[in-house]
Amino acid sequence: MSSTEPPHRSRFRASFADPEQLLGAVKHLRAAGHRVLDTYTPFPVHGMDEAMGLRPSRLPRACLAFAALGLAIAGGFQIWSSAIDYPLRTGGKPLLAIPAFIPVAFELTVLLAGLGVVASFFVAARMRPRLRVPDLHPGANDDQFILAAELGADIQFPAVARELMGLGATESSLLLDDRFQRGDSFWDRPAGIGALLLACLPAFLLLVSVPFLNRDFQKRNLAWDGGMGAPLSAQAYDASGVLPGGQVLQSPPPGTLSRRSEAPLAFAPGKAEAERAGRELQNPHQPTQARFNRGKLVYERVCATCHGREGDNNGSLIVARGAFAPTVLVSPVVRDMPDGRLFHIATFGGPTKMKGYGDLLSREDRWQVVLYIRELQKAAAKPAAVPAPAPATPTGAQP
Amino acid sequence: MAHDGEALTGIGVLAGEAERYGHNLPLIDGNKSYHQVTEEVFAPTERHPPLRWWLALAVTLSMLGLGVWAATQTLTRGIGTWGLNRTVGWAFDITNFVFWVGIGHAGTLISAILFLFRQRWRTSINRAAEAMTLFAVMCAGTFPIIHMGRPWLAFWATPYPNSRGSLWVNFKSPLLWDVVAISTYFIISLTFWYIGLLPDLATQRDRAKTKLKRTILSIFSLGWNGSNRTWSRYETVYMLLAGLSTPLVVSVHTIVSMDFATSVIPGWHATIFPPYFVVGAVFSGFAMVLTLMIIARAVMGLKEYITTRHLEAMTKVVLATGMIVGMAYATEFFTAWYSGNPYERYVFLNRALGPYQWAYWTMVGCNVLSPQFFWFRKVRTTPWMIFILTIFVNIGMWFERFVIIVTSLHRDYLPSSWAMYRPTFIEVAILIGSFGLFFTLFLVFTRVLPMIAASEVKGVLKNVEH
């Protein structure tokens, strides 16, 4: 050794054939004032962390943080997509079905915790694909137990080498290069873990805040591409700068007939209009056997559930279940109504409960039902010469 | 941490205690040195495979080819090539899916749960069992994808931003839970397996003879040099992954069982399904590990690593889980009777006495009766007997899924809808193909990577409790 101090204290290594000897040597060297830099072994030697004075790893905290991230992403995304962005009710479950979200939330928690802690491990231990492995000692991955240390102050290597041989070392030598890392890596210190988490924070905040962003539900979702997936479509009532009339929806050309070829009825709903229809409309069909059959079919499918098969209010739904009684069709009140008024009621509904059937039954069918009701009324009137007694129908009530 | 090496060998009291718990029995036979372990574990990856390996590979590749042909038929001609009908709309594919997922569970159980319970004998078998998990999950995943009919649209099962207006997957559906659970299971199992491989990849890298091999292994071994600072973190990560995998593996088969249990089909709609499926998965998985290990230890000369004590420990798991499975069968019948629900009762009577009774009794015979032979120590320690019994268990567990699925479906509420299901040749060929895929991957694995975790085995060579 020259008189000038080297920039670093000399470093040396020693090999052992047995993990217990290595452990003893590490303890001895530290007690003697040397600095043990690291050991290289084919399997983890238990008790070495304590012998080297290493602190427990902080990786569990990273794992916890990533688990929380996974839980937040899965929870937030499921709530947002299922209850806010796409509120589709399925299986009779509530939109915000928290128990149903647990499986996916659990899986994503585990996924992110697992991948996150492994990524943190790679960063902390500086592991990456390396064609030249630093500090690779021959046999360290096979059957050699190797330590690397820094000489303590005022101690010469030959004396240490003799001690190491006494402790069972098979070989020891000075290390001439200066490749050994000192201390913990940055990523293993609190600042490092903090930096790692901080780096994840923007992504975390972005994902968590997605459900709370004020979205315009008229707009499409975020899409990977525009093109044919998102054409320039226009809504029917949007204004248009190019089309006649300034509106997207165009009127059909003059003289266009609807596909049903039925001219529009010149009547509106309401009692006054019903009375006008009674005055102005005639049943265009004559009672034939075919029209009777068709009217019977339609009546029994559509009308009889409330009004009863015989028009006597003995329907299977309303009265039998204790609800309101509809108008008795074979009563004198209805018998005296003109065909046009019955047709109007069948089309637009009555003034109380009955709904209109104009959009469900064709015009011809509605007229045929009126014909059939007339036949029912005749049948009800025949056996008794007097009109059938009308049960509790309020006077003037419309069907 | 309880006692270190000197205490075990030196002090009589502790040695006696150790003997009582079997701690003085070596886990590895042959009184090996560390270097000998390295040599023997890595030898298969460094020499040319023997002729019988190539023959085995030819057989498994033929099976795989048959499966690929059948899958191609399915995809080009449609699902009509299968024997499904209006009543039994789900049969062979889902049976195979559940079967393979279940097989995978033993690998995770051995690598994670036995690790947490400090069952040190796991070190000889965990690598291969984890590989088996990965290959089994790959086989399982092919079935739902083929069943889709249009597998190129499989990504529709994931919640991705799309251009169809507001449209997301249904997070309340067990089928979606399944997609998430199986994917997570595969990714975490792969990660766990890779982390466990790192030290051995480094050993393999140091021993590599050719530049190409060395380069590839350098990339995957991530500069591993055996540093204790790395080992310290590595052990933390390994334990965390084990801790994460343990509830994960339970959740995966729970969710698979929910594919059935959340429906209202008599025979499926049962709260016992999650534990019943998880135990069945462990049962079938351990049987498959035993089947593979018995072949591997004989063919690859690893009898001193995978000893009869390892086999015996695993047969005990098979026996215990087999009896739990039997208990579950009995409980299902009790529940059906106690429910007072005529449909539920009918399904179970039909299961045992109906047209598929042959399948039911095959299942009971293989799963409940055959493991009972493991009560005998002689059977537990005789590899060929274990081999035969575990084959029976594998057959029985396949039939269990078939019975649950087909017998519950084939007699609908309306007798006019009753139907029988039988698989077509195409479906059987896809099943054979999945076995081909599984064994092909396993055969390649045994020649490319160390089948035994050398670094872990070295740690238990002296079998002292640190």
Chai-1 contact restraints between the chains, C-beta under 6 A:
chainA,res_idxA,chainB,res_idxB,connection_type,confidence,min_distance_angstrom,max_distance_angstrom,comment,restraint_id
A,D38,B,S227,contact,1.0,0.0,6.0,A-B,restraint_1
A,D38,B,N228,contact,1.0,0.0,6.0,A-B,restraint_2
A,D38,B,R229,contact,1.0,0.0,6.0,A-B,restraint_3
A,T39,B,N228,contact,1.0,0.0,6.0,A-B,restraint_4
A,Y40,B,N225,contact,1.0,0.0,6.0,A-B,restraint_5
A,Y40,B,G226,contact,1.0,0.0,6.0,A-B,restraint_6
A,Y40,B,S227,contact,1.0,0.0,6.0,A-B,restraint_7
A,T41,B,G226,contact,1.0,0.0,6.0,A-B,restraint_8
A,P42,B,S455,contact,1.0,0.0,6.0,A-B,restraint_9
A,P42,B,K458,contact,1.0,0.0,6.0,A-B,restraint_10
A,F43,B,S455,contact,1.0,0.0,6.0,A-B,restraint_11
A,F43,B,K458,contact,1.0,0.0,6.0,A-B,restraint_12
A,F43,B,G459,contact,1.0,0.0,6.0,A-B,restraint_13
A,P44,B,W231,contact,1.0,0.0,6.0,A-B,restraint_14
A,P44,B,E235,contact,1.0,0.0,6.0,A-B,restraint_15
A,H46,B,H466,contact,1.0,0.0,6.0,A-B,restraint_16
A,M48,B,N228,contact,1.0,0.0,6.0,A-B,restraint_17
A,D49,B,S232,contact,1.0,0.0,6.0,A-B,restraint_18
A,L54,B,S232,contact,1.0,0.0,6.0,A-B,restraint_19
A,S57,B,S232,contact,1.0,0.0,6.0,A-B,restraint_20
A,S57,B,R233,contact,1.0,0.0,6.0,A-B,restraint_21
A,S57,B,T236,contact,1.0,0.0,6.0,A-B,restraint_22
A,L59,B,R233,contact,1.0,0.0,6.0,A-B,restraint_23
A,L59,B,T236,contact,1.0,0.0,6.0,A-B,restraint_24
A,L59,B,V237,contact,1.0,0.0,6.0,A-B,restraint_25
A,C63,B,L240,contact,1.0,0.0,6.0,A-B,restraint_26
A,Q78,B,F171,contact,1.0,0.0,6.0,A-B,restraint_27
A,S81,B,W168,contact,1.0,0.0,6.0,A-B,restraint_28
A,S82,B,F171,contact,1.0,0.0,6.0,A-B,restraint_29
A,D85,B,S166,contact,1.0,0.0,6.0,A-B,restraint_30
A,Y86,B,S166,contact,1.0,0.0,6.0,A-B,restraint_31
A,Y86,B,W168,contact,1.0,0.0,6.0,A-B,restraint_32
A,T90,B,N170,contact,1.0,0.0,6.0,A-B,restraint_33
A,T90,B,K172,contact,1.0,0.0,6.0,A-B,restraint_34
A,K93,B,K172,contact,1.0,0.0,6.0,A-B,restraint_35
A,A97,B,K172,contact,1.0,0.0,6.0,A-B,restraint_36
A,A100,B,K172,contact,1.0,0.0,6.0,A-B,restraint_37
A,F101,B,F171,contact,1.0,0.0,6.0,A-B,restraint_38
A,P103,B,W177,contact,1.0,0.0,6.0,A-B,restraint_39
A,P103,B,I255,contact,1.0,0.0,6.0,A-B,restraint_40
A,V104,B,F171,contact,1.0,0.0,6.0,A-B,restraint_41
A,V104,B,W177,contact,1.0,0.0,6.0,A-B,restraint_42
A,V104,B,V180,contact,1.0,0.0,6.0,A-B,restraint_43
A,F106,B,S251,contact,1.0,0.0,6.0,A-B,restraint_44
A,E107,B,V180,contact,1.0,0.0,6.0,A-B,restraint_45
A,E107,B,A181,contact,1.0,0.0,6.0,A-B,restraint_46
A,E107,B,T184,contact,1.0,0.0,6.0,A-B,restraint_47
A,V110,B,L244,contact,1.0,0.0,6.0,A-B,restraint_48
A,V110,B,L248,contact,1.0,0.0,6.0,A-B,restraint_49
A,L111,B,T184,contact,1.0,0.0,6.0,A-B,restraint_50
A,A113,B,L244,contact,1.0,0.0,6.0,A-B,restraint_51
A,G114,B,I188,contact,1.0,0.0,6.0,A-B,restraint_52
A,G114,B,T191,contact,1.0,0.0,6.0,A-B,restraint_53
A,G114,B,L241,contact,1.0,0.0,6.0,A-B,restraint_54
A,G114,B,L244,contact,1.0,0.0,6.0,A-B,restraint_55
A,V117,B,V237,contact,1.0,0.0,6.0,A-B,restraint_56
A,V117,B,L240,contact,1.0,0.0,6.0,A-B,restraint_57
A,V118,B,T191,contact,1.0,0.0,6.0,A-B,restraint_58
A,F121,B,R233,contact,1.0,0.0,6.0,A-B,restraint_59
A,F121,B,V237,contact,1.0,0.0,6.0,A-B,restraint_60
A,A124,B,R233,contact,1.0,0.0,6.0,A-B,restraint_61
A,A125,B,T230,contact,1.0,0.0,6.0,A-B,restraint_62
A,A125,B,R233,contact,1.0,0.0,6.0,A-B,restraint_63
A,M127,B,L222,contact,1.0,0.0,6.0,A-B,restraint_64
A,M127,B,G223,contact,1.0,0.0,6.0,A-B,restraint_65
A,R128,B,L222,contact,1.0,0.0,6.0,A-B,restraint_66
A,P129,B,I219,contact,1.0,0.0,6.0,A-B,restraint_67
A,R130,B,G223,contact,1.0,0.0,6.0,A-B,restraint_68
A,L131,B,S218,contact,1.0,0.0,6.0,A-B,restraint_69
A,V133,B,G223,contact,1.0,0.0,6.0,A-B,restraint_70
A,V133,B,N225,contact,1.0,0.0,6.0,A-B,restraint_71
A,D135,B,N225,contact,1.0,0.0,6.0,A-B,restraint_72
A,L136,B,N225,contact,1.0,0.0,6.0,A-B,restraint_73
A,A140,B,G226,contact,1.0,0.0,6.0,A-B,restraint_74
A,N141,B,A202,contact,1.0,0.0,6.0,A-B,restraint_75
A,N141,B,T203,contact,1.0,0.0,6.0,A-B,restraint_76
A,N141,B,D206,contact,1.0,0.0,6.0,A-B,restraint_77
A,N141,B,G226,contact,1.0,0.0,6.0,A-B,restraint_78
A,D142,B,T38,contact,1.0,0.0,6.0,A-B,restraint_79
A,D143,B,Y34,contact,1.0,0.0,6.0,A-B,restraint_80
A,D143,B,H35,contact,1.0,0.0,6.0,A-B,restraint_81
A,R220,B,G165,contact,1.0,0.0,6.0,A-B,restraint_82
A,N221,B,P161,contact,1.0,0.0,6.0,A-B,restraint_83
A,N221,B,S166,contact,1.0,0.0,6.0,A-B,restraint_84
A,L222,B,P161,contact,1.0,0.0,6.0,A-B,restraint_85
A,A223,B,S163,contact,1.0,0.0,6.0,A-B,restraint_86
A,G229,B,S163,contact,1.0,0.0,6.0,A-B,restraint_87
A,A230,B,S163,contact,1.0,0.0,6.0,A-B,restraint_88
